């Protein structure tokens, strides 16, 4: 079973991935994300648990294209087109 997310959530996911690779910037973005419940600042980090909502796989709709986000047994994320 998989869930479908909107383009804005997909953008948030990509921002989260950028934050994860941004080193110290990730913590400041996470702090920004926690400040506004329901409203994320541009580039704010999103916790993968919020995206996956207990599922192993979710489908993300972004700009009319569907992407698949999968959590592995080792705790890694795989995003495929």
Secondary structure, 3 states (H helix, E strand, C coil): CCEEECHHHHHHHHHHHHHHCCCCHHHHHHHHHHHCCCCCCCCCCCCHHHHHCCCCEEEEEECCEEEEEEECCCCCEEEEC
